[in-house]
Amino acid sequence: MKRSLAVVALALFINACSTSSTGRQQITLFSAGELNKMGASSFEQLKEKEKIYQDSKTNQYVRCISDDIIQQLPGQPKASDWEVVVFDSEQVNAFALPGGKIGVYTGILKVAETPAQLAAIIGHEVAHVIEQHSNERMSSGQLAQIGLQAADAALASQNVQNRNAWMAGLGLGLQYGVLMPYGRTHESEADIVGQKLMAKAGYEPQAAIQLWRNMAKVSKGAPPEFLSTHPSSDTRIRQLTNNLPNVNGDYQASVKGQCRR
């Protein structure tokens, strides 16, 4: 049993390797078609569940910035290929899904005080999609499950005492030692890639730093970084500041964004 699981895991690992735009090695077990279908289905369910904001000026504003970001994506997709919806909710949140879906909650518009800050948010969320982070998260979860099954089979075959305690410890180790740091890597990568997208779209990349200063004010009481799937605001501010020399040239060469709040 454990040999079979190990062989399956190794085969999946070898056949699903890819590389992100930042040069990071990735494991992606799912096809783009599968992810696009799941993204579209999730988005439709969310539209049925959440209240959609009807203010035309706000919708035009969010759509305008989204279009500017989309036009910078690899392959030069049409902005019309992406669906953008503003949800009427105090949640300080936004997201993008495979299949060309962007959702922005009105609550985050209070934190993103300028068009450039909103461009940083949308750039970050779209970066998650183009860097296949959803695929990676699902793939790592599947591999982790295979690993735990193999460990459980090995412990059972050796009649190890306190097997349940061992398995609980392994589960916690995977969660805090592998999966959470993996999530923080995704967030940091999306910050960097999103900052480049906003700069190419004509939005001052410095605004991404101010955005995270704003976010720090509304996220007091967040858990320590090592207990979270997201980097701390201080970490994000430092990484984005260090990345400025890499994106300032893109901003200087860009057609400046014309969207107005």
ChimeraX commands (.cxc) that place a marker at each C-alpha (Angstrom):
marker #1 position 0.00,0.00,0.00 radius 0.5
marker #1 position 2.64,2.51,1.05 radius 0.5
marker #1 position 4.80,1.64,-1.98 radius 0.5
marker #1 position 1.87,2.16,-4.31 radius 0.5
marker #1 position 1.06,5.53,-2.78 radius 0.5
marker #1 position 4.70,6.60,-2.99 radius 0.5
marker #1 position 4.91,5.58,-6.67 radius 0.5
marker #1 position 1.71,7.49,-7.45 radius 0.5
marker #1 position 2.98,10.59,-5.64 radius 0.5
marker #1 position 6.34,10.42,-7.46 radius 0.5
marker #1 position 4.67,9.97,-10.85 radius 0.5
marker #1 position 2.38,12.93,-10.21 radius 0.5
marker #1 position 5.35,15.04,-9.09 radius 0.5
marker #1 position 7.46,14.25,-12.16 radius 0.5
marker #1 position 4.66,14.77,-14.68 radius 0.5
marker #1 position 3.27,18.00,-13.23 radius 0.5
marker #1 position 6.29,20.26,-12.86 radius 0.5
marker #1 position 6.10,23.79,-14.23 radius 0.5
marker #1 position 7.74,27.15,-13.53 radius 0.5
marker #1 position 6.17,30.44,-12.45 radius 0.5
marker #1 position 7.09,33.75,-14.10 radius 0.5
marker #1 position 9.41,34.45,-11.16 radius 0.5
marker #1 position 11.33,31.22,-11.77 radius 0.5
marker #1 position 9.78,29.24,-8.90 radius 0.5
marker #1 position 9.22,25.51,-9.46 radius 0.5
marker #1 position 5.56,24.47,-9.28 radius 0.5
marker #1 position 3.50,21.29,-9.05 radius 0.5
marker #1 position 0.27,21.61,-11.06 radius 0.5
marker #1 position -1.78,18.44,-11.30 radius 0.5
marker #1 position -4.93,19.94,-12.84 radius 0.5
marker #1 position -5.57,21.16,-16.38 radius 0.5
marker #1 position -6.44,24.74,-17.23 radius 0.5
marker #1 position -9.82,23.54,-18.47 radius 0.5
marker #1 position -10.64,21.92,-15.14 radius 0.5
marker #1 position -9.65,25.04,-13.21 radius 0.5
marker #1 position -11.59,27.35,-15.54 radius 0.5
marker #1 position -14.76,25.28,-15.10 radius 0.5
marker #1 position -14.39,25.29,-11.32 radius 0.5
marker #1 position -13.72,29.04,-11.29 radius 0.5
marker #1 position -16.75,29.82,-13.44 radius 0.5
marker #1 position -18.99,27.57,-11.34 radius 0.5
marker #1 position -17.81,29.13,-8.07 radius 0.5
marker #1 position -18.34,32.61,-9.45 radius 0.5
marker #1 position -21.91,31.87,-10.53 radius 0.5
marker #1 position -22.71,30.48,-7.08 radius 0.5
marker #1 position -21.25,33.58,-5.45 radius 0.5
marker #1 position -23.32,35.89,-7.64 radius 0.5
marker #1 position -26.45,34.06,-6.52 radius 0.5
marker #1 position -25.44,34.23,-2.85 radius 0.5
marker #1 position -24.01,37.76,-2.56 radius 0.5
marker #1 position -25.68,41.10,-3.27 radius 0.5
marker #1 position -24.32,42.78,-6.40 radius 0.5
marker #1 position -23.59,46.49,-6.11 radius 0.5
marker #1 position -25.64,48.49,-8.59 radius 0.5
marker #1 position -23.96,51.91,-8.49 radius 0.5
marker #1 position -22.90,52.53,-12.09 radius 0.5
marker #1 position -20.08,54.95,-11.28 radius 0.5
marker #1 position -18.42,52.48,-8.90 radius 0.5
marker #1 position -18.85,49.63,-11.36 radius 0.5
marker #1 position -17.31,51.67,-14.17 radius 0.5
marker #1 position -14.40,52.63,-11.92 radius 0.5
marker #1 position -13.60,49.03,-10.94 radius 0.5
marker #1 position -14.09,47.84,-14.52 radius 0.5
marker #1 position -11.79,50.54,-15.87 radius 0.5
marker #1 position -8.89,49.55,-13.59 radius 0.5
marker #1 position -9.52,45.84,-14.18 radius 0.5
marker #1 position -9.35,46.40,-17.94 radius 0.5
marker #1 position -6.04,48.25,-17.58 radius 0.5
marker #1 position -4.58,45.31,-15.65 radius 0.5
marker #1 position -6.00,42.65,-17.97 radius 0.5
marker #1 position -4.39,44.32,-20.99 radius 0.5
marker #1 position -0.96,43.65,-19.45 radius 0.5
marker #1 position -1.45,39.89,-19.12 radius 0.5
marker #1 position 0.52,37.33,-21.14 radius 0.5
marker #1 position -1.11,36.44,-24.41 radius 0.5
marker #1 position -2.85,39.84,-24.62 radius 0.5
marker #1 position -6.36,38.64,-23.71 radius 0.5
marker #1 position -9.36,40.82,-24.46 radius 0.5
marker #1 position -10.70,42.70,-21.46 radius 0.5
marker #1 position -14.17,41.54,-22.55 radius 0.5
marker #1 position -13.09,37.94,-21.88 radius 0.5
marker #1 position -13.05,38.75,-18.16 radius 0.5
marker #1 position -16.15,39.21,-16.03 radius 0.5
marker #1 position -15.86,41.85,-13.30 radius 0.5
marker #1 position -18.46,42.11,-10.51 radius 0.5
marker #1 position -18.63,44.49,-7.54 radius 0.5
marker #1 position -20.27,42.92,-4.48 radius 0.5
marker #1 position -22.16,45.03,-1.95 radius 0.5
marker #1 position -20.45,43.94,1.25 radius 0.5
marker #1 position -18.32,45.45,4.01 radius 0.5
marker #1 position -15.80,42.65,3.56 radius 0.5
marker #1 position -12.31,44.04,2.97 radius 0.5
marker #1 position -11.69,41.61,0.16 radius 0.5
marker #1 position -11.27,41.02,-3.55 radius 0.5
marker #1 position -10.44,37.93,-5.61 radius 0.5
marker #1 position -9.85,36.59,-9.09 radius 0.5
marker #1 position -10.66,33.09,-10.30 radius 0.5
marker #1 position -9.50,30.92,-13.20 radius 0.5
marker #1 position -11.78,31.34,-16.17 radius 0.5
marker #1 position -11.51,35.15,-16.20 radius 0.5
marker #1 position -13.47,36.21,-13.12 radius 0.5
marker #1 position -12.79,39.20,-10.84 radius 0.5
marker #1 position -14.79,40.07,-7.72 radius 0.5
marker #1 position -14.34,43.22,-5.67 radius 0.5
marker #1 position -16.19,43.91,-2.40 radius 0.5
marker #1 position -17.22,47.48,-1.67 radius 0.5
marker #1 position -15.54,47.22,1.74 radius 0.5
marker #1 position -12.09,47.15,0.18 radius 0.5
marker #1 position -12.78,50.40,-1.70 radius 0.5
marker #1 position -12.57,52.17,1.66 radius 0.5
marker #1 position -9.05,50.84,2.17 radius 0.5
marker #1 position -7.86,51.34,-1.42 radius 0.5
marker #1 position -8.05,55.12,-1.34 radius 0.5
marker #1 position -6.75,55.81,-4.87 radius 0.5
marker #1 position -7.00,54.23,-8.33 radius 0.5
marker #1 position -3.37,53.10,-8.04 radius 0.5
marker #1 position -4.07,51.33,-4.74 radius 0.5
marker #1 position -7.05,49.53,-6.28 radius 0.5
marker #1 position -4.80,48.62,-9.24 radius 0.5
marker #1 position -2.41,47.03,-6.72 radius 0.5
marker #1 position -5.25,44.91,-5.33 radius 0.5
marker #1 position -6.58,43.81,-8.70 radius 0.5
marker #1 position -3.06,43.20,-10.00 radius 0.5
marker #1 position -2.36,41.01,-6.97 radius 0.5
marker #1 position -5.55,38.97,-7.40 radius 0.5
marker #1 position -5.09,38.49,-11.14 radius 0.5
marker #1 position -1.47,37.45,-10.48 radius 0.5
marker #1 position -2.80,34.53,-8.42 radius 0.5
marker #1 position -4.61,33.32,-11.55 radius 0.5
marker #1 position -1.83,33.72,-14.10 radius 0.5
marker #1 position 0.70,32.12,-11.74 radius 0.5
marker #1 position -1.63,29.09,-11.26 radius 0.5
marker #1 position -1.76,29.38,-7.49 radius 0.5
marker #1 position -5.19,27.72,-7.25 radius 0.5
marker #1 position -3.81,24.75,-9.17 radius 0.5
marker #1 position -0.80,24.58,-6.85 radius 0.5
marker #1 position -2.91,24.74,-3.69 radius 0.5
marker #1 position -5.19,21.96,-4.86 radius 0.5
marker #1 position -2.23,19.90,-6.05 radius 0.5
marker #1 position -0.28,20.31,-2.80 radius 0.5
marker #1 position -3.37,19.35,-0.84 radius 0.5
marker #1 position -3.76,16.20,-2.90 radius 0.5
marker #1 position -0.09,15.26,-2.52 radius 0.5
marker #1 position -0.26,15.94,1.21 radius 0.5
marker #1 position -3.22,13.59,1.47 radius 0.5
marker #1 position -1.33,10.88,-0.40 radius 0.5
marker #1 position 1.63,11.38,1.92 radius 0.5
marker #1 position -0.52,11.09,5.03 radius 0.5
marker #1 position -2.15,7.92,3.68 radius 0.5
marker #1 position 1.29,6.43,3.03 radius 0.5
marker #1 position 2.45,7.35,6.55 radius 0.5
marker #1 position -0.68,5.89,8.10 radius 0.5
marker #1 position -0.23,2.65,6.16 radius 0.5
marker #1 position 3.41,2.45,7.25 radius 0.5
marker #1 position 2.53,3.00,10.93 radius 0.5
marker #1 position -0.26,0.42,10.74 radius 0.5
marker #1 position 2.03,-2.19,9.15 radius 0.5
marker #1 position 4.55,-1.76,12.00 radius 0.5
marker #1 position 1.90,-1.80,14.75 radius 0.5
marker #1 position 3.19,1.53,16.07 radius 0.5
marker #1 position 1.64,2.53,19.37 radius 0.5
marker #1 position -0.15,5.88,19.61 radius 0.5
marker #1 position -0.66,5.81,15.86 radius 0.5
marker #1 position -3.42,8.43,16.00 radius 0.5
marker #1 position -1.19,10.82,17.93 radius 0.5
marker #1 position 1.59,10.32,15.39 radius 0.5
marker #1 position -0.83,11.05,12.53 radius 0.5
marker #1 position -2.16,14.16,14.27 radius 0.5
marker #1 position 1.40,15.40,14.69 radius 0.5
marker #1 position 2.22,14.72,11.04 radius 0.5
marker #1 position -0.93,16.56,9.99 radius 0.5
marker #1 position 0.02,19.61,12.05 radius 0.5
marker #1 position 3.56,19.46,10.70 radius 0.5
marker #1 position 2.28,19.50,7.13 radius 0.5
marker #1 position -0.10,22.35,7.89 radius 0.5
marker #1 position 2.32,24.66,9.67 radius 0.5
marker #1 position 5.59,23.50,8.13 radius 0.5
marker #1 position 4.58,23.07,4.48 radius 0.5
marker #1 position 1.13,24.27,3.46 radius 0.5
marker #1 position 1.05,27.59,5.33 radius 0.5
marker #1 position 4.54,28.64,4.19 radius 0.5
marker #1 position 3.50,27.57,0.68 radius 0.5
marker #1 position 0.51,29.92,0.94 radius 0.5
marker #1 position 2.74,32.77,2.10 radius 0.5
marker #1 position 4.99,32.14,-0.91 radius 0.5
marker #1 position 1.97,32.51,-3.19 radius 0.5
marker #1 position 0.95,35.77,-1.56 radius 0.5
marker #1 position 4.43,37.24,-1.83 radius 0.5
marker #1 position 4.69,36.17,-5.47 radius 0.5
marker #1 position 1.29,37.69,-6.24 radius 0.5
marker #1 position 2.41,40.95,-4.59 radius 0.5
marker #1 position 5.51,41.13,-6.79 radius 0.5
marker #1 position 3.82,40.07,-10.03 radius 0.5
marker #1 position 0.84,42.32,-9.28 radius 0.5
marker #1 position 3.12,45.29,-8.67 radius 0.5
marker #1 position 4.66,44.74,-12.11 radius 0.5
marker #1 position 1.21,44.50,-13.72 radius 0.5
marker #1 position 0.05,47.77,-12.14 radius 0.5
marker #1 position 3.27,49.53,-13.16 radius 0.5
marker #1 position 2.92,48.36,-16.77 radius 0.5
marker #1 position -0.71,49.52,-16.68 radius 0.5
marker #1 position 0.43,53.03,-15.75 radius 0.5
marker #1 position -0.19,53.06,-11.99 radius 0.5
marker #1 position 2.52,54.27,-9.60 radius 0.5
marker #1 position 3.98,51.07,-8.03 radius 0.5
marker #1 position 4.72,52.93,-4.80 radius 0.5
marker #1 position 0.96,52.85,-4.19 radius 0.5
marker #1 position 1.14,49.12,-3.42 radius 0.5
marker #1 position 3.27,49.97,-0.38 radius 0.5
marker #1 position 0.79,52.56,0.88 radius 0.5
marker #1 position -2.04,50.10,0.33 radius 0.5
marker #1 position -0.44,47.64,2.75 radius 0.5
marker #1 position 0.08,50.40,5.29 radius 0.5
marker #1 position -3.66,51.01,5.04 radius 0.5
marker #1 position -4.36,47.27,5.33 radius 0.5
marker #1 position -2.20,47.06,8.46 radius 0.5
marker #1 position -4.49,49.58,10.15 radius 0.5
marker #1 position -7.60,47.47,9.53 radius 0.5
marker #1 position -6.03,44.07,10.27 radius 0.5
marker #1 position -4.92,44.60,13.85 radius 0.5
marker #1 position -5.17,41.40,15.84 radius 0.5
marker #1 position -4.09,39.19,12.93 radius 0.5
marker #1 position -2.27,35.99,13.95 radius 0.5
marker #1 position 1.54,35.84,13.85 radius 0.5
marker #1 position 2.93,35.26,10.37 radius 0.5
marker #1 position 4.06,31.68,11.07 radius 0.5
marker #1 position 0.46,30.78,11.98 radius 0.5
marker #1 position -1.01,32.37,8.87 radius 0.5
marker #1 position -1.30,31.61,5.16 radius 0.5
marker #1 position -0.47,35.28,4.47 radius 0.5
marker #1 position 2.71,37.27,5.12 radius 0.5
marker #1 position 2.47,40.05,7.68 radius 0.5
marker #1 position 1.86,43.59,6.45 radius 0.5
marker #1 position 5.41,44.51,7.47 radius 0.5
marker #1 position 6.84,41.68,5.36 radius 0.5
marker #1 position 4.76,42.70,2.36 radius 0.5
marker #1 position 5.75,46.36,2.69 radius 0.5
marker #1 position 9.43,45.39,2.85 radius 0.5
marker #1 position 9.23,43.08,-0.17 radius 0.5
marker #1 position 7.30,45.59,-2.28 radius 0.5
marker #1 position 9.73,48.36,-1.35 radius 0.5
marker #1 position 12.69,46.19,-2.32 radius 0.5
marker #1 position 11.00,45.40,-5.63 radius 0.5
marker #1 position 10.50,49.03,-6.67 radius 0.5
marker #1 position 13.73,49.23,-8.71 radius 0.5
marker #1 position 12.51,46.25,-10.75 radius 0.5
marker #1 position 9.21,47.89,-11.75 radius 0.5
marker #1 position 9.90,51.64,-11.88 radius 0.5
marker #1 position 11.11,51.28,-15.46 radius 0.5
marker #1 position 7.83,49.63,-16.46 radius 0.5
marker #1 position 5.93,52.53,-14.93 radius 0.5
marker #1 position 8.08,55.16,-16.65 radius 0.5
marker #1 position 7.56,53.44,-20.02 radius 0.5
marker #1 position 3.80,52.96,-19.58 radius 0.5
marker #1 position 0.77,54.87,-20.80 radius 0.5
marker #1 position -0.49,56.28,-17.53 radius 0.5
marker #1 position -3.79,54.95,-16.23 radius 0.5
marker #1 position -6.77,57.25,-16.86 radius 0.5
marker #1 position -9.29,55.69,-14.48 radius 0.5
marker #1 position -10.83,58.07,-11.96 radius 0.5
marker #1 position -12.81,57.36,-8.83 radius 0.5
marker link #1:1,2 radius 0.2
marker link #1:2,3 radius 0.2
marker link #1:3,4 radius 0.2
marker link #1:4,5 radius 0.2
marker link #1:5,6 radius 0.2
marker link #1:6,7 radius 0.2
marker link #1:7,8 radius 0.2
marker link #1:8,9 radius 0.2
marker link #1:9,10 radius 0.2
marker link #1:10,11 radius 0.2
marker link #1:11,12 radius 0.2
marker link #1:12,13 radius 0.2
marker link #1:13,14 radius 0.2
marker link #1:14,15 radius 0.2
marker link #1:15,16 radius 0.2
marker link #1:16,17 radius 0.2
marker link #1:17,18 radius 0.2
marker link #1:18,19 radius 0.2
marker link #1:19,20 radius 0.2
marker link #1:20,21 radius 0.2
marker link #1:21,22 radius 0.2
marker link #1:22,23 radius 0.2
marker link #1:23,24 radius 0.2
marker link #1:24,25 radius 0.2
marker link #1:25,26 radius 0.2
marker link #1:26,27 radius 0.2
marker link #1:27,28 radius 0.2
marker link #1:28,29 radius 0.2
marker link #1:29,30 radius 0.2
marker link #1:30,31 radius 0.2
marker link #1:31,32 radius 0.2
marker link #1:32,33 radius 0.2
marker link #1:33,34 radius 0.2
marker link #1:34,35 radius 0.2
marker link #1:35,36 radius 0.2
marker link #1:36,37 radius 0.2
marker link #1:37,38 radius 0.2
marker link #1:38,39 radius 0.2
marker link #1:39,40 radius 0.2
marker link #1:40,41 radius 0.2
marker link #1:41,42 radius 0.2
marker link #1:42,43 radius 0.2
marker link #1:43,44 radius 0.2
marker link #1:44,45 radius 0.2
marker link #1:45,46 radius 0.2
marker link #1:46,47 radius 0.2
marker link #1:47,48 radius 0.2
marker link #1:48,49 radius 0.2
marker link #1:49,50 radius 0.2
marker link #1:50,51 radius 0.2
marker link #1:51,52 radius 0.2
marker link #1:52,53 radius 0.2
marker link #1:53,54 radius 0.2
marker link #1:54,55 radius 0.2
marker link #1:55,56 radius 0.2
marker link #1:56,57 radius 0.2
marker link #1:57,58 radius 0.2
marker link #1:58,59 radius 0.2
marker link #1:59,60 radius 0.2
marker link #1:60,61 radius 0.2
marker link #1:61,62 radius 0.2
marker link #1:62,63 radius 0.2
marker link #1:63,64 radius 0.2
marker link #1:64,65 radius 0.2
marker link #1:65,66 radius 0.2
marker link #1:66,67 radius 0.2
marker link #1:67,68 radius 0.2
marker link #1:68,69 radius 0.2
marker link #1:69,70 radius 0.2
marker link #1:70,71 radius 0.2
marker link #1:71,72 radius 0.2
marker link #1:72,73 radius 0.2
marker link #1:73,74 radius 0.2
marker link #1:74,75 radius 0.2
marker link #1:75,76 radius 0.2
marker link #1:76,77 radius 0.2
marker link #1:77,78 radius 0.2
marker link #1:78,79 radius 0.2
marker link #1:79,80 radius 0.2
marker link #1:80,81 radius 0.2
marker link #1:81,82 radius 0.2
marker link #1:82,83 radius 0.2
marker link #1:83,84 radius 0.2
marker link #1:84,85 radius 0.2
marker link #1:85,86 radius 0.2
marker link #1:86,87 radius 0.2
marker link #1:87,88 radius 0.2
marker link #1:88,89 radius 0.2
marker link #1:89,90 radius 0.2
marker link #1:90,91 radius 0.2
marker link #1:91,92 radius 0.2
marker link #1:92,93 radius 0.2
marker link #1:93,94 radius 0.2
marker link #1:94,95 radius 0.2
marker link #1:95,96 radius 0.2
marker link #1:96,97 radius 0.2
marker link #1:97,98 radius 0.2
marker link #1:98,99 radius 0.2
marker link #1:99,100 radius 0.2
marker link #1:100,101 radius 0.2
marker link #1:101,102 radius 0.2
marker link #1:102,103 radius 0.2
marker link #1:103,104 radius 0.2
marker link #1:104,105 radius 0.2
marker link #1:105,106 radius 0.2
marker link #1:106,107 radius 0.2
marker link #1:107,108 radius 0.2
marker link #1:108,109 radius 0.2
marker link #1:109,110 radius 0.2
marker link #1:110,111 radius 0.2
marker link #1:111,112 radius 0.2
marker link #1:112,113 radius 0.2
marker link #1:113,114 radius 0.2
marker link #1:114,115 radius 0.2
marker link #1:115,116 radius 0.2
marker link #1:116,117 radius 0.2
marker link #1:117,118 radius 0.2
marker link #1:118,119 radius 0.2
marker link #1:119,120 radius 0.2
marker link #1:120,121 radius 0.2
marker link #1:121,122 radius 0.2
marker link #1:122,123 radius 0.2
marker link #1:123,124 radius 0.2
marker link #1:124,125 radius 0.2
marker link #1:125,126 radius 0.2
marker link #1:126,127 radius 0.2
marker link #1:127,128 radius 0.2
marker link #1:128,129 radius 0.2
marker link #1:129,130 radius 0.2
marker link #1:130,131 radius 0.2
marker link #1:131,132 radius 0.2
marker link #1:132,133 radius 0.2
marker link #1:133,134 radius 0.2
marker link #1:134,135 radius 0.2
marker link #1:135,136 radius 0.2
marker link #1:136,137 radius 0.2
marker link #1:137,138 radius 0.2
marker link #1:138,139 radius 0.2
marker link #1:139,140 radius 0.2
marker link #1:140,141 radius 0.2
marker link #1:141,142 radius 0.2
marker link #1:142,143 radius 0.2
marker link #1:143,144 radius 0.2
marker link #1:144,145 radius 0.2
marker link #1:145,146 radius 0.2
marker link #1:146,147 radius 0.2
marker link #1:147,148 radius 0.2
marker link #1:148,149 radius 0.2
marker link #1:149,150 radius 0.2
marker link #1:150,151 radius 0.2
marker link #1:151,152 radius 0.2
marker link #1:152,153 radius 0.2
marker link #1:153,154 radius 0.2
marker link #1:154,155 radius 0.2
marker link #1:155,156 radius 0.2
marker link #1:156,157 radius 0.2
marker link #1:157,158 radius 0.2
marker link #1:158,159 radius 0.2
marker link #1:159,160 radius 0.2
marker link #1:160,161 radius 0.2
marker link #1:161,162 radius 0.2
marker link #1:162,163 radius 0.2
marker link #1:163,164 radius 0.2
marker link #1:164,165 radius 0.2
marker link #1:165,166 radius 0.2
marker link #1:166,167 radius 0.2
marker link #1:167,168 radius 0.2
marker link #1:168,169 radius 0.2
marker link #1:169,170 radius 0.2
marker link #1:170,171 radius 0.2
marker link #1:171,172 radius 0.2
marker link #1:172,173 radius 0.2
marker link #1:173,174 radius 0.2
marker link #1:174,175 radius 0.2
marker link #1:175,176 radius 0.2
marker link #1:176,177 radius 0.2
marker link #1:177,178 radius 0.2
marker link #1:178,179 radius 0.2
marker link #1:179,180 radius 0.2
marker link #1:180,181 radius 0.2
marker link #1:181,182 radius 0.2
marker link #1:182,183 radius 0.2
marker link #1:183,184 radius 0.2
marker link #1:184,185 radius 0.2
marker link #1:185,186 radius 0.2
marker link #1:186,187 radius 0.2
marker link #1:187,188 radius 0.2
marker link #1:188,189 radius 0.2
marker link #1:189,190 radius 0.2
marker link #1:190,191 radius 0.2
marker link #1:191,192 radius 0.2
marker link #1:192,193 radius 0.2
marker link #1:193,194 radius 0.2
marker link #1:194,195 radius 0.2
marker link #1:195,196 radius 0.2
marker link #1:196,197 radius 0.2
marker link #1:197,198 radius 0.2
marker link #1:198,199 radius 0.2
marker link #1:199,200 radius 0.2
marker link #1:200,201 radius 0.2
marker link #1:201,202 radius 0.2
marker link #1:202,203 radius 0.2
marker link #1:203,204 radius 0.2
marker link #1:204,205 radius 0.2
marker link #1:205,206 radius 0.2
marker link #1:206,207 radius 0.2
marker link #1:207,208 radius 0.2
marker link #1:208,209 radius 0.2
marker link #1:209,210 radius 0.2
marker link #1:210,211 radius 0.2
marker link #1:211,212 radius 0.2
marker link #1:212,213 radius 0.2
marker link #1:213,214 radius 0.2
marker link #1:214,215 radius 0.2
marker link #1:215,216 radius 0.2
marker link #1:216,217 radius 0.2
marker link #1:217,218 radius 0.2
marker link #1:218,219 radius 0.2
marker link #1:219,220 radius 0.2
marker link #1:220,221 radius 0.2
marker link #1:221,222 radius 0.2
marker link #1:222,223 radius 0.2
marker link #1:223,224 radius 0.2
marker link #1:224,225 radius 0.2
marker link #1:225,226 radius 0.2
marker link #1:226,227 radius 0.2
marker link #1:227,228 radius 0.2
marker link #1:228,229 radius 0.2
marker link #1:229,230 radius 0.2
marker link #1:230,231 radius 0.2
marker link #1:231,232 radius 0.2
marker link #1:232,233 radius 0.2
marker link #1:233,234 radius 0.2
marker link #1:234,235 radius 0.2
marker link #1:235,236 radius 0.2
marker link #1:236,237 radius 0.2
marker link #1:237,238 radius 0.2
marker link #1:238,239 radius 0.2
marker link #1:239,240 radius 0.2
marker link #1:240,241 radius 0.2
marker link #1:241,242 radius 0.2
marker link #1:242,243 radius 0.2
marker link #1:243,244 radius 0.2
marker link #1:244,245 radius 0.2
marker link #1:245,246 radius 0.2
marker link #1:246,247 radius 0.2
marker link #1:247,248 radius 0.2
marker link #1:248,249 radius 0.2
marker link #1:249,250 radius 0.2
marker link #1:250,251 radius 0.2
marker link #1:251,252 radius 0.2
marker link #1:252,253 radius 0.2
marker link #1:253,254 radius 0.2
marker link #1:254,255 radius 0.2
marker link #1:255,256 radius 0.2
marker link #1:256,257 radius 0.2
marker link #1:257,258 radius 0.2
marker link #1:258,259 radius 0.2
marker link #1:259,260 radius 0.2
marker link #1:260,261 radius 0.2
view
